[in-house]
Amino acid sequence: MTRIFLTGATGFLGRELLLRLLRRDTEVMTLVRPRGDEGTAEAYARIREVVQALEPEAPASGLRVTLGDVAAPELGLAPEGRAFLLEAEGPVQIVHGAAQVRFDLPWEVMEKQNIRGTEYVLAWAWRLHELGRLHRLDYVSTTYVAGDRTDLVLETELSRGQTPRNGYERSKLLAEELVEAARKEGLPVTVHRPSIIVGDSRTGRASSFKVLYWPLKVYARGRWRTVFGRPDCPVDVVPVDFVADAMNALLDDPAATGRTVHLAAGPERQSSIGALAQMAEVFFEGPKVRYVDPDFYVKYVRPMVHPILKLLRPDVVNQGIVFLPYLRSNPSFDVRVASELLAPHGVSPPPVESYFETIMAFARDQAFGREVEEG
Ligand SMILES: NC(=O)c1ccc[n+]([C@@H]2O[C@H](COP(=O)([O-])OP(=O)(O)OC[C@H]3O[C@@H](n4cnc5c(N)ncnc54)[C@H](OP(=O)(O)O)[C@@H]3O)[C@@H](O)[C@H]2O)c1
């Protein structure tokens, strides 16, 4: 397998992908953003620990580390990283997964991290391509570049007049447009668009409890049981092992070059707010969830109760606002390209009903990551 240059390796998805690459004995240069005055040796020890926490006996012979920052020109690459890209033998495959994934940060942050970051990655990709050293750029996007669309989104579609629902979606859409433009200009590119990623389907393991976990945490703690949403609103959820297995298979597959894939459950296997809520009621033995029409809430209820709620439950209000659009309506994601490419590798997404209990049991045992991400 080609040598890999990976960004985002310390993240929820990135660490699972890194583990799979190391198991193959592939040489993987990870770009790690230093913490404080951390040097390369300390960063190496940290990422080694991250991988060992997933699998104590994980092979490490292919693991390399370079300090860097995707939001800095030329990725702020330390000499090790530059040498790996420019001097070491054989072509390089760049896998760009690093991003700021929070929905509620100022636009300047999202723009710098996700759009400039992708521009700097593209600049390296072009440079290597011109030197004949680029195997391919694999870019991690999201199905939610589809923004406020409510129809079936095809893998071949990108900008269709949709409106992004927050700064994260906007930054990922604009970043993918840059990648798409580069592909049209001849850069060998594969775009991976996962939907909402949750824990491992077999163990429940998750290194971060974002997006879907937050409303479930609030419900599990008995703090809230009213959903300002529609029970029939589709929700596309995929376990991290599926996304990492799929990427691992496609990275090495020439048939994926030039394609965009939805690493999503798809219209047949997607879930809904109502189905997830029902499973949560059973799992947590909690009360029945109540639904309030989100449009009615925004128009009539919010103006009255918002100021009081903000005082009583600031966490619920602040996070709830960010999630509100996802409870009202979502698109469905066509998976025909992904299914066709993944079939020969025997990789397919399991339905969430088959692993919901497993991921919730893990999340509950970890107190939904309370120590690190309360709120
Ligand atoms: N999680 C989901 O549900 C989901 C769904 C669809 C698509 N995605 C996409 O999947 C990718 C990974 O998401 P995730 O959930 O794994 O996110 P995550 O856990 O927050 O990890 C983000 C990774 O990016 C790195 N990073 C962020 N800014 C950086 C910078 N300036 N320089 C270097 N590294 C930087 C982080 O490094 P540090 O350790 O230094 O912070 C971390 O390794 C993203 O592109 C995201 O848009 C995620």
The ligand as a Gaussian input file, in Angstrom:
#p B3LYP/6-31G(d) Opt

LIG

0 1
 N      -18.048000      12.931000      13.874000
 C      -18.987000      12.932000      12.934000
 O      -20.165000      12.611000      13.185000
 C      -18.618000      13.279000      11.505000
 C      -19.596000      13.118000      10.512000
 C      -19.289000      13.423000       9.190000
 C      -18.036000      13.873000       8.860000
 N      -17.086000      14.048000       9.837000
 C      -15.761000      14.538000       9.430000
 O      -14.793000      13.594000       9.863000
 C      -13.582000      14.266000      10.173000
 C      -13.145000      13.858000      11.578000
 O      -14.180000      14.202000      12.500000
 P      -14.128000      13.713000      14.034000
 O      -15.513000      13.611000      14.522000
 O      -13.198000      12.577000      14.153000
 O      -13.500000      15.013000      14.705000
 P      -12.608000      15.164000      16.023000
 O      -12.743000      13.990000      16.925000
 O      -12.920000      16.512000      16.571000
 O      -11.130000      15.167000      15.444000
 C      -10.666000      16.233000      14.706000
 C       -9.221000      15.980000      14.378000
 O       -8.735000      17.091000      13.613000
 C       -7.574000      17.584000      14.237000
 N       -7.414000      19.015000      13.997000
 C       -8.344000      19.971000      14.146000
 N       -7.817000      21.176000      13.845000
 C       -6.519000      20.943000      13.504000
 C       -5.454000      21.772000      13.102000
 N       -5.600000      23.101000      12.997000
 N       -4.275000      21.204000      12.794000
 C       -4.103000      19.867000      12.920000
 N       -5.075000      19.026000      13.312000
 C       -6.265000      19.567000      13.602000
 C       -7.751000      17.284000      15.711000
 O       -6.516000      17.360000      16.356000
 P       -6.355000      17.789000      17.913000
 O       -6.256000      16.488000      18.653000
 O       -5.109000      18.588000      17.931000
 O       -7.561000      18.606000      18.278000
 C       -8.331000      15.882000      15.614000
 O       -7.299000      14.953000      15.349000
 C      -13.861000      15.762000      10.014000
 O      -13.395000      16.175000       8.753000
 C      -15.374000      15.855000      10.075000
 O      -15.853000      16.971000       9.358000
 C      -17.349000      13.751000      11.142000

